[in-house]
Amino acid sequence: MSARSARNLNPSLPPADAFDAPRLLKLLHRHGGREYVATLYFGAEVKGEYRLTARGERVRAQGPSGTISELDAEGFTSLFGRYHFAQVQPSGVLTDLGPLFG
């Protein structure tokens, strides 16, 4: 059964292309300094758009309200562990030059 078929059977699932918090952390750290925009889901419910950037061991998360949180990996996983992120795309914003050289 495909992920799309499973989603049709259980509409409370996030989109098939969604990242869980640990997988998103790996992506952010791999591209440290590059901001990503992602839609946050709780099950199938959209919770808003987030802007996320990893710099060193910290992750900067800005939610739809504009509130910015600076979290370590444990804090990020604790806060977002029950959520999924979909439509994850680079925003084009670089917070340092790391992405240009790595």
MOPAC internal coordinates of N, CA, C and O (Angstrom, degrees):
PM7 1SCF
backbone

  N    0.0000 0     0.00 0     0.00 0    0    0    0
  C    1.4435 1     0.00 0     0.00 0    1    0    0
  C    1.5229 1   107.91 1     0.00 0    2    1    0
  O    1.2310 1   119.95 1   -47.49 1    3    2    1
  N    1.3008 1   117.70 1   132.51 1    3    2    1
  C    1.4580 1   121.58 1   179.84 1    5    3    2
  C    1.5210 1   110.65 1   -75.56 1    6    5    3
  O    1.2310 1   121.05 1   -17.30 1    7    6    5
  N    1.3409 1   115.60 1   162.70 1    7    6    5
  C    1.4701 1   120.29 1   177.96 1    9    7    6
  C    1.5185 1   110.56 1   -61.84 1   10    9    7
  O    1.2310 1   120.80 1   143.66 1   11   10    9
  N    1.3405 1   116.08 1   -36.34 1   11   10    9
  C    1.4661 1   119.63 1   179.16 1   13   11   10
  C    1.5283 1   110.50 1   -65.41 1   14   13   11
  O    1.2310 1   120.14 1   138.32 1   15   14   13
  N    1.3232 1   117.34 1   -41.68 1   15   14   13
  C    1.4659 1   120.59 1   177.59 1   17   15   14
  C    1.5178 1   110.56 1   -63.98 1   18   17   15
  O    1.2310 1   120.31 1   138.88 1   19   18   17
  N    1.3398 1   117.01 1   -41.12 1   19   18   17
  C    1.4611 1   120.60 1   178.93 1   21   19   18
  C    1.5181 1   110.07 1   -63.27 1   22   21   19
  O    1.2310 1   120.64 1   141.20 1   23   22   21
  N    1.3314 1   116.38 1   -38.80 1   23   22   21
  C    1.4641 1   120.10 1   178.69 1   25   23   22
  C    1.5209 1   110.44 1   -64.77 1   26   25   23
  O    1.2310 1   119.85 1   141.64 1   27   26   25
  N    1.3281 1   117.89 1   -38.36 1   27   26   25
  C    1.4636 1   121.03 1   178.60 1   29   27   26
  C    1.5226 1   111.32 1   -65.22 1   30   29   27
  O    1.2310 1   120.40 1   146.21 1   31   30   29
  N    1.3330 1   116.84 1   -33.79 1   31   30   29
  C    1.4574 1   120.73 1   179.07 1   33   31   30
  C    1.5241 1   111.77 1   -77.19 1   34   33   31
  O    1.2310 1   120.45 1   149.56 1   35   34   33
  N    1.3258 1   116.74 1   -30.44 1   35   34   33
  C    1.4584 1   121.49 1  -179.13 1   37   35   34
  C    1.5274 1   108.45 1  -129.86 1   38   37   35
  O    1.2310 1   119.81 1   -91.41 1   39   38   37
  N    1.3376 1   117.97 1    88.59 1   39   38   37
  C    1.4686 1   120.84 1  -174.99 1   41   39   38
  C    1.5214 1   114.14 1   -67.17 1   42   41   39
  O    1.2310 1   119.63 1   177.80 1   43   42   41
  N    1.3364 1   118.32 1    -2.20 1   43   42   41
  C    1.4607 1   120.04 1   178.39 1   45   43   42
  C    1.5268 1   112.23 1   -87.58 1   46   45   43
  O    1.2310 1   120.03 1  -175.56 1   47   46   45
  N    1.3415 1   117.55 1     4.44 1   47   46   45
  C    1.4654 1   121.32 1   178.80 1   49   47   46
  C    1.5228 1   110.68 1   -84.60 1   50   49   47
  O    1.2310 1   120.42 1   -32.06 1   51   50   49
  N    1.3411 1   116.81 1   147.94 1   51   50   49
  C    1.4712 1   119.32 1   174.10 1   53   51   50
  C    1.5320 1   109.38 1   -70.43 1   54   53   51
  O    1.2310 1   119.54 1    -9.35 1   55   54   53
  N    1.3235 1   118.49 1   170.65 1   55   54   53
  C    1.4723 1   120.72 1   177.38 1   57   55   54
  C    1.5262 1   111.21 1   -56.50 1   58   57   55
  O    1.2310 1   120.85 1   -27.49 1   59   58   57
  N    1.3143 1   115.98 1   152.51 1   59   58   57
  C    1.4637 1   121.85 1  -176.77 1   61   59   58
  C    1.5259 1   112.57 1   -62.32 1   62   61   59
  O    1.2310 1   119.76 1   152.11 1   63   62   61
  N    1.3330 1   118.06 1   -27.89 1   63   62   61
  C    1.4672 1   120.77 1  -178.12 1   65   63   62
  C    1.5305 1   112.81 1   -89.15 1   66   65   63
  O    1.2310 1   120.01 1  -169.90 1   67   66   65
  N    1.3171 1   117.58 1    10.10 1   67   66   65
  C    1.4686 1   121.64 1  -174.00 1   69   67   66
  C    1.5283 1   112.15 1   -71.93 1   70   69   67
  O    1.2310 1   121.31 1   -33.56 1   71   70   69
  N    1.3214 1   115.11 1   146.44 1   71   70   69
  C    1.4616 1   123.76 1   175.99 1   73   71   70
  C    1.5181 1   108.14 1  -100.78 1   74   73   71
  O    1.2310 1   119.92 1   -40.80 1   75   74   73
  N    1.3341 1   117.75 1   139.20 1   75   74   73
  C    1.4643 1   119.35 1   168.67 1   77   75   74
  C    1.5348 1   107.08 1   -83.36 1   78   77   75
  O    1.2310 1   119.85 1    -7.80 1   79   78   77
  N    1.3178 1   117.89 1   172.20 1   79   78   77
  C    1.4671 1   121.73 1  -174.54 1   81   79   78
  C    1.5376 1   112.77 1   -58.98 1   82   81   79
  O    1.2310 1   118.48 1   132.96 1   83   82   81
  N    1.3541 1   120.50 1   -47.04 1   83   82   81
  C    1.4685 1   119.06 1  -179.93 1   85   83   82
  C    1.5350 1   113.11 1   -62.35 1   86   85   83
  O    1.2310 1   120.36 1   140.91 1   87   86   85
  N    1.3097 1   116.92 1   -39.09 1   87   86   85
  C    1.4750 1   120.01 1   179.97 1   89   87   86
  C    1.5270 1   110.38 1   -67.63 1   90   89   87
  O    1.2310 1   120.02 1   139.89 1   91   90   89
  N    1.3277 1   117.56 1   -40.11 1   91   90   89
  C    1.4585 1   120.44 1   178.08 1   93   91   90
  C    1.5297 1   110.50 1   -65.44 1   94   93   91
  O    1.2310 1   120.11 1   139.92 1   95   94   93
  N    1.3408 1   117.39 1   -40.08 1   95   94   93
  C    1.4657 1   120.56 1   176.91 1   97   95   94
  C    1.5266 1   111.48 1   -57.40 1   98   97   95
  O    1.2310 1   120.35 1   137.52 1   99   98   97
  N    1.3259 1   116.95 1   -42.48 1   99   98   97
  C    1.4697 1   120.50 1   178.68 1  101   99   98
  C    1.5215 1   110.67 1   -60.53 1  102  101   99
  O    1.2310 1   120.48 1   136.20 1  103  102  101
  N    1.3306 1   116.70 1   -43.80 1  103  102  101
  C    1.4641 1   120.82 1   178.54 1  105  103  102
  C    1.5266 1   110.64 1   -62.59 1  106  105  103
  O    1.2310 1   120.37 1   132.98 1  107  106  105
  N    1.3225 1   116.90 1   -47.02 1  107  106  105
  C    1.4646 1   120.77 1  -178.65 1  109  107  106
  C    1.5205 1   111.43 1   -62.02 1  110  109  107
  O    1.2310 1   119.80 1   136.55 1  111  110  109
  N    1.3307 1   117.99 1   -43.45 1  111  110  109
  C    1.4661 1   120.86 1  -179.89 1  113  111  110
  C    1.5218 1   111.43 1   -69.65 1  114  113  111
  O    1.2310 1   120.02 1   145.92 1  115  114  113
  N    1.3134 1   117.57 1   -34.08 1  115  114  113
  C    1.4658 1   121.18 1   177.83 1  117  115  114
  C    1.5278 1   110.62 1   -64.08 1  118  117  115
  O    1.2310 1   120.52 1   148.48 1  119  118  117
  N    1.3435 1   116.61 1   -31.52 1  119  118  117
  C    1.4659 1   122.24 1  -178.85 1  121  119  118
  C    1.5250 1   110.35 1  -116.85 1  122  121  119
  O    1.2310 1   120.54 1  -137.76 1  123  122  121
  N    1.3291 1   116.58 1    42.24 1  123  122  121
  C    1.4580 1   122.14 1  -176.17 1  125  123  122
  C    1.5158 1   113.18 1   -48.64 1  126  125  123
  O    1.2310 1   120.70 1   -45.40 1  127  126  125
  N    1.3158 1   116.28 1   134.60 1  127  126  125
  C    1.4500 1   121.63 1  -179.51 1  129  127  126
  C    1.5080 1   114.09 1    93.56 1  130  129  127
  O    1.2310 1   120.04 1   164.81 1  131  130  129
  N    1.3178 1   117.53 1   -15.19 1  131  130  129
  C    1.4718 1   121.84 1   178.72 1  133  131  130
  C    1.5258 1   108.25 1   -95.34 1  134  133  131
  O    1.2310 1   120.81 1   -52.51 1  135  134  133
  N    1.3227 1   116.06 1   127.49 1  135  134  133
  C    1.4667 1   120.26 1   178.84 1  137  135  134
  C    1.5318 1   110.10 1   -81.32 1  138  137  135
  O    1.2310 1   121.36 1   -41.83 1  139  138  137
  N    1.3295 1   115.00 1   138.17 1  139  138  137
  C    1.4606 1   121.96 1   175.33 1  141  139  138
  C    1.5202 1   109.26 1  -118.26 1  142  141  139
  O    1.2310 1   121.11 1   -31.92 1  143  142  141
  N    1.3095 1   115.49 1   148.08 1  143  142  141
  C    1.4631 1   122.17 1   174.47 1  145  143  142
  C    1.5253 1   106.15 1  -112.01 1  146  145  143
  O    1.2310 1   120.92 1   -45.32 1  147  146  145
  N    1.3348 1   115.85 1   134.68 1  147  146  145
  C    1.4615 1   120.58 1  -178.79 1  149  147  146
  C    1.5217 1   109.46 1  -145.59 1  150  149  147
  O    1.2310 1   121.51 1   -29.06 1  151  150  149
  N    1.3165 1   114.72 1   150.94 1  151  150  149
  C    1.4647 1   120.82 1   174.99 1  153  151  150
  C    1.5168 1   107.86 1   -94.37 1  154  153  151
  O    1.2310 1   120.88 1   -52.90 1  155  154  153
  N    1.3322 1   115.92 1   127.10 1  155  154  153
  C    1.4600 1   122.16 1  -178.52 1  157  155  154
  C    1.5266 1   109.72 1   -89.16 1  158  157  155
  O    1.2310 1   121.21 1   -47.01 1  159  158  157
  N    1.3277 1   115.29 1   132.99 1  159  158  157
  C    1.4682 1   122.16 1   179.05 1  161  159  158
  C    1.5188 1   110.34 1  -122.61 1  162  161  159
  O    1.2310 1   120.93 1   -38.20 1  163  162  161
  N    1.3130 1   115.83 1   141.80 1  163  162  161
  C    1.4627 1   122.71 1   166.27 1  165  163  162
  C    1.5204 1   104.29 1  -116.28 1  166  165  163
  O    1.2310 1   120.61 1   -75.93 1  167  166  165
  N    1.3365 1   116.43 1   104.07 1  167  166  165
  C    1.4674 1   119.62 1  -168.84 1  169  167  166
  C    1.5201 1   107.67 1    64.19 1  170  169  167
  O    1.2310 1   120.00 1    52.78 1  171  170  169
  N    1.3143 1   117.61 1  -127.22 1  171  170  169
  C    1.4564 1   121.45 1   178.25 1  173  171  170
  C    1.5285 1   112.41 1   -95.59 1  174  173  171
  O    1.2310 1   120.38 1  -179.58 1  175  174  173
  N    1.3300 1   116.88 1     0.42 1  175  174  173
  C    1.4638 1   121.23 1  -175.87 1  177  175  174
  C    1.5264 1   111.34 1   -88.43 1  178  177  175
  O    1.2310 1   120.66 1   -55.29 1  179  178  177
  N    1.3281 1   116.34 1   124.71 1  179  178  177
  C    1.4551 1   121.92 1   177.62 1  181  179  178
  C    1.5226 1   109.15 1   -74.27 1  182  181  179
  O    1.2310 1   120.99 1   -50.19 1  183  182  181
  N    1.3321 1   115.70 1   129.81 1  183  182  181
  C    1.4604 1   121.52 1   179.85 1  185  183  182
  C    1.5280 1   112.44 1  -107.68 1  186  185  183
  O    1.2310 1   120.07 1   175.14 1  187  186  185
  N    1.3164 1   117.48 1    -4.86 1  187  186  185
  C    1.4552 1   120.79 1   176.76 1  189  187  186
  C    1.5101 1   112.75 1   126.98 1  190  189  187
  O    1.2310 1   121.86 1    -2.94 1  191  190  189
  N    1.3388 1   114.05 1   177.06 1  191  190  189
  C    1.4527 1   121.69 1  -178.77 1  193  191  190
  C    1.5226 1   109.70 1   -98.18 1  194  193  191
  O    1.2310 1   120.99 1   -42.92 1  195  194  193
  N    1.3196 1   115.70 1   137.08 1  195  194  193
  C    1.4596 1   122.23 1  -179.86 1  197  195  194
  C    1.5220 1   109.89 1  -121.81 1  198  197  195
  O    1.2310 1   120.99 1   -34.11 1  199  198  197
  N    1.3188 1   115.72 1   145.89 1  199  198  197
  C    1.4577 1   123.23 1   172.97 1  201  199  198
  C    1.5240 1   106.14 1  -109.43 1  202  201  199
  O    1.2310 1   120.69 1   -53.35 1  203  202  201
  N    1.3424 1   116.28 1   126.65 1  203  202  201
  C    1.4633 1   121.59 1  -171.45 1  205  203  202
  C    1.5199 1   110.70 1  -131.58 1  206  205  203
  O    1.2310 1   120.98 1   -44.40 1  207  206  205
  N    1.3302 1   115.73 1   135.60 1  207  206  205
  C    1.4561 1   121.92 1   179.05 1  209  207  206
  C    1.5220 1   108.93 1  -142.60 1  210  209  207
  O    1.2310 1   120.14 1   -44.63 1  211  210  209
  N    1.3203 1   117.33 1   135.37 1  211  210  209
  C    1.4669 1   121.34 1   172.77 1  213  211  210
  C    1.5158 1   108.06 1  -103.48 1  214  213  211
  O    1.2310 1   121.10 1   -46.65 1  215  214  213
  N    1.3295 1   115.50 1   133.35 1  215  214  213
  C    1.4598 1   122.26 1   174.26 1  217  215  214
  C    1.5144 1   106.36 1  -135.23 1  218  217  215
  O    1.2310 1   120.77 1   -67.95 1  219  218  217
  N    1.3021 1   116.13 1   112.05 1  219  218  217
  C    1.4608 1   119.95 1  -174.28 1  221  219  218
  C    1.5150 1   109.04 1    64.04 1  222  221  219
  O    1.2310 1   120.43 1    50.32 1  223  222  221
  N    1.3138 1   116.78 1  -129.68 1  223  222  221
  C    1.4651 1   121.47 1  -179.37 1  225  223  222
  C    1.5270 1   112.57 1   -91.78 1  226  225  223
  O    1.2310 1   119.97 1   177.71 1  227  226  225
  N    1.3232 1   117.66 1    -2.29 1  227  226  225
  C    1.4678 1   122.15 1  -176.15 1  229  227  226
  C    1.5234 1   111.28 1  -100.37 1  230  229  227
  O    1.2310 1   121.23 1   -30.11 1  231  230  229
  N    1.3240 1   115.24 1   149.89 1  231  230  229
  C    1.4606 1   121.85 1   174.89 1  233  231  230
  C    1.5227 1   107.55 1  -120.51 1  234  233  231
  O    1.2310 1   121.12 1   -48.29 1  235  234  233
  N    1.3070 1   115.46 1   131.71 1  235  234  233
  C    1.4605 1   122.10 1   177.05 1  237  235  234
  C    1.5197 1   106.83 1  -102.19 1  238  237  235
  O    1.2310 1   120.60 1   -57.41 1  239  238  237
  N    1.3244 1   116.46 1   122.59 1  239  238  237
  C    1.4700 1   121.88 1  -179.63 1  241  239  238
  C    1.5232 1   108.72 1  -122.92 1  242  241  239
  O    1.2310 1   120.78 1   -56.43 1  243  242  241
  N    1.3250 1   116.11 1   123.57 1  243  242  241
  C    1.4584 1   121.42 1   176.79 1  245  243  242
  C    1.5139 1   107.74 1  -116.25 1  246  245  243
  O    1.2310 1   121.39 1   -60.57 1  247  246  245
  N    1.3314 1   114.95 1   119.43 1  247  246  245
  C    1.4557 1   120.72 1  -177.62 1  249  247  246
  C    1.5122 1   112.83 1   -90.16 1  250  249  247
  O    1.2310 1   120.69 1     2.93 1  251  250  249
  N    1.3322 1   116.28 1  -177.07 1  251  250  249
  C    1.4591 1   121.79 1  -177.08 1  253  251  250
  C    1.5323 1   113.35 1   -62.29 1  254  253  251
  O    1.2310 1   119.83 1   155.32 1  255  254  253
  N    1.3102 1   117.92 1   -24.68 1  255  254  253
  C    1.4713 1   120.64 1  -179.89 1  257  255  254
  C    1.5240 1   111.52 1   -79.60 1  258  257  255
  O    1.2310 1   120.46 1   168.93 1  259  258  257
  N    1.3476 1   116.72 1   -11.07 1  259  258  257
  C    1.4558 1   120.92 1  -177.02 1  261  259  258
  C    1.5146 1   112.84 1    93.89 1  262  261  259
  O    1.2310 1   120.13 1   172.41 1  263  262  261
  N    1.3279 1   117.36 1    -7.59 1  263  262  261
  C    1.4586 1   121.70 1   178.43 1  265  263  262
  C    1.5237 1   109.60 1   -67.40 1  266  265  263
  O    1.2310 1   121.01 1   -45.87 1  267  266  265
  N    1.3283 1   115.68 1   134.13 1  267  266  265
  C    1.4612 1   121.28 1  -179.38 1  269  267  266
  C    1.5254 1   108.94 1  -110.11 1  270  269  267
  O    1.2310 1   120.98 1   -48.15 1  271  270  269
  N    1.3276 1   115.73 1   131.85 1  271  270  269
  C    1.4587 1   122.01 1   175.60 1  273  271  270
  C    1.5174 1   108.52 1  -117.42 1  274  273  271
  O    1.2310 1   120.22 1   -44.01 1  275  274  273
  N    1.3286 1   117.18 1   135.99 1  275  274  273
  C    1.4684 1   123.57 1   173.00 1  277  275  274
  C    1.5215 1   106.13 1  -107.83 1  278  277  275
  O    1.2310 1   120.32 1   -63.90 1  279  278  277
  N    1.3283 1   117.00 1   116.10 1  279  278  277
  C    1.4560 1   121.51 1  -172.48 1  281  279  278
  C    1.5186 1   111.47 1  -128.83 1  282  281  279
  O    1.2310 1   120.73 1   -30.77 1  283  282  281
  N    1.3337 1   116.22 1   149.23 1  283  282  281
  C    1.4551 1   119.59 1   168.09 1  285  283  282
  C    1.5280 1   107.06 1   -84.39 1  286  285  283
  O    1.2310 1   120.09 1    -3.26 1  287  286  285
  N    1.3291 1   117.44 1   176.74 1  287  286  285
  C    1.4679 1   121.00 1  -176.11 1  289  287  286
  C    1.5263 1   111.79 1   -59.26 1  290  289  287
  O    1.2310 1   120.57 1   137.94 1  291  290  289
  N    1.3256 1   116.51 1   -42.06 1  291  290  289
  C    1.4657 1   120.12 1  -179.89 1  293  291  290
  C    1.5315 1   110.93 1   -64.61 1  294  293  291
  O    1.2310 1   120.32 1   136.79 1  295  294  293
  N    1.3164 1   117.00 1   -43.21 1  295  294  293
  C    1.4597 1   120.92 1   178.78 1  297  295  294
  C    1.5137 1   112.28 1   -65.05 1  298  297  295
  O    1.2310 1   120.51 1   140.21 1  299  298  297
  N    1.3425 1   116.62 1   -39.79 1  299  298  297
  C    1.4582 1   120.87 1   178.12 1  301  299  298
  C    1.5211 1   110.79 1   -63.06 1  302  301  299
  O    1.2310 1   121.15 1   132.79 1  303  302  301
  N    1.3410 1   115.40 1   -47.21 1  303  302  301
  C    1.4630 1   120.09 1   179.98 1  305  303  302
  C    1.5214 1   111.19 1   -64.86 1  306  305  303
  O    1.2310 1   120.29 1   141.94 1  307  306  305
  N    1.3137 1   117.05 1   -38.06 1  307  306  305
  C    1.4638 1   121.05 1   178.40 1  309  307  306
  C    1.5293 1   110.89 1   -65.01 1  310  309  307
  O    1.2310 1   120.44 1   135.55 1  311  310  309
  N    1.3200 1   116.77 1   -44.45 1  311  310  309
  C    1.4639 1   121.15 1  -177.76 1  313  311  310
  C    1.5251 1   112.38 1   -72.28 1  314  313  311
  O    1.2310 1   120.22 1   137.51 1  315  314  313
  N    1.3351 1   117.19 1   -42.49 1  315  314  313
  C    1.4617 1   121.05 1  -172.64 1  317  315  314
  C    1.5281 1   114.04 1  -108.55 1  318  317  315
  O    1.2310 1   119.73 1  -170.77 1  319  318  317
  N    1.3177 1   118.12 1     9.23 1  319  318  317
  C    1.4573 1   121.88 1  -175.09 1  321  319  318
  C    1.5198 1   115.48 1   -60.59 1  322  321  319
  O    1.2310 1   119.59 1   154.84 1  323  322  321
  N    1.3096 1   118.39 1   -25.16 1  323  322  321
  C    1.4754 1   121.27 1  -179.44 1  325  323  322
  C    1.5238 1   112.25 1   -96.10 1  326  325  323
  O    1.2310 1   120.47 1  -176.07 1  327  326  325
  N    1.3303 1   116.70 1     3.93 1  327  326  325
  C    1.4624 1   122.05 1  -176.45 1  329  327  326
  C    1.5201 1   110.53 1  -111.45 1  330  329  327
  O    1.2310 1   121.16 1   -11.23 1  331  330  329
  N    1.3293 1   115.38 1   168.77 1  331  330  329
  C    1.4570 1   122.64 1   173.47 1  333  331  330
  C    1.5196 1   108.29 1  -130.95 1  334  333  331
  O    1.2310 1   121.01 1   -26.91 1  335  334  333
  N    1.3303 1   115.67 1   153.09 1  335  334  333
  C    1.4592 1   122.50 1   179.53 1  337  335  334
  C    1.5206 1   108.39 1  -117.20 1  338  337  335
  O    1.2310 1   120.38 1   -50.94 1  339  338  337
  N    1.3239 1   116.87 1   129.06 1  339  338  337
  C    1.4677 1   121.13 1   179.38 1  341  339  338
  C    1.5288 1   109.02 1  -127.16 1  342  341  339
  O    1.2310 1   121.02 1    -9.93 1  343  342  341
  N    1.3239 1   115.65 1   170.07 1  343  342  341
  C    1.4601 1   123.23 1  -176.87 1  345  343  342
  C    1.5355 1   109.97 1    51.64 1  346  345  343
  O    1.2310 1   120.84 1  -135.82 1  347  346  345
  N    1.3291 1   116.00 1    44.18 1  347  346  345
  C    1.4708 1   122.71 1  -178.17 1  349  347  346
  C    1.5258 1   107.99 1   -75.01 1  350  349  347
  O    1.2310 1   120.91 1   -62.07 1  351  350  349
  N    1.3356 1   115.86 1   117.93 1  351  350  349
  C    1.4653 1   121.72 1  -176.95 1  353  351  350
  C    1.5210 1   110.23 1  -140.70 1  354  353  351
  O    1.2310 1   119.90 1   -36.11 1  355  354  353
  N    1.3398 1   117.79 1   143.89 1  355  354  353
  C    1.4633 1   119.21 1   172.91 1  357  355  354
  C    1.5322 1   109.12 1   -63.55 1  358  357  355
  O    1.2310 1   120.45 1   -40.15 1  359  358  357
  N    1.3318 1   116.74 1   139.85 1  359  358  357
  C    1.4631 1   120.31 1  -179.85 1  361  359  358
  C    1.5233 1   112.04 1   -85.62 1  362  361  359
  O    1.2310 1   120.59 1   163.21 1  363  362  361
  N    1.3345 1   116.48 1   -16.79 1  363  362  361
  C    1.4579 1   120.65 1  -175.32 1  365  363  362
  C    1.5140 1   112.27 1    97.68 1  366  365  363
  O    1.2310 1   120.00 1   172.55 1  367  366  365
  N    1.3383 1   117.61 1    -7.45 1  367  366  365
  C    1.4617 1   122.28 1   179.53 1  369  367  366
  C    1.5267 1   108.99 1   -89.80 1  370  369  367
  O    1.2310 1   120.66 1   -49.64 1  371  370  369
  N    1.3356 1   116.34 1   130.36 1  371  370  369
  C    1.4618 1   122.33 1   174.97 1  373  371  370
  C    1.5160 1   107.73 1  -113.55 1  374  373  371
  O    1.2310 1   120.12 1   -51.90 1  375  374  373
  N    1.3335 1   117.38 1   128.10 1  375  374  373
  C    1.4643 1   120.68 1   179.90 1  377  375  374
  C    1.5194 1   111.72 1   -92.36 1  378  377  375
  O    1.2310 1   119.95 1   168.35 1  379  378  377
  N    1.3381 1   117.71 1   -11.65 1  379  378  377
  C    1.4517 1   122.71 1   172.32 1  381  379  378
  C    1.5238 1   107.29 1  -157.54 1  382  381  379
  O    1.2310 1   119.79 1     2.00 1  383  382  381
  N    1.3124 1   118.00 1  -178.00 1  383  382  381
  C    1.4561 1   121.03 1  -176.05 1  385  383  382
  C    1.5137 1   114.57 1   -89.53 1  386  385  383
  O    1.2310 1   119.59 1   179.28 1  387  386  385
  N    1.3292 1   118.39 1    -0.72 1  387  386  385
  C    1.4622 1   122.01 1  -179.03 1  389  387  386
  C    1.5181 1   114.25 1   -49.66 1  390  389  387
  O    1.2310 1   118.87 1   132.10 1  391  390  389
  N    1.3673 1   119.75 1   -47.90 1  391  390  389
  C    1.4625 1   119.97 1  -178.87 1  393  391  390
  C    1.5151 1   114.31 1   -61.50 1  394  393  391
  O    1.2310 1   119.83 1   157.13 1  395  394  393
  N    1.3231 1   117.94 1   -22.87 1  395  394  393
  C    1.4610 1   120.05 1   179.81 1  397  395  394
  C    1.5216 1   112.44 1   -75.89 1  398  397  395
  O    1.2310 1   120.53 1   157.15 1  399  398  397
  N    1.3446 1   116.59 1   -22.85 1  399  398  397
  C    1.4597 1   120.30 1  -175.00 1  401  399  398
  C    1.5187 1   114.22 1  -116.51 1  402  401  399
  O    1.2310 1   119.72 1  -176.95 1  403  402  401
  N    1.3518 1   118.14 1     3.05 1  403  402  401
  C    1.4558 1   117.71 1  -175.82 1  405  403  402
  C    1.4458 1   115.97 1  -141.07 1  406  405  403
  O    1.2310 1   120.10 1   180.00 1  407  406  405

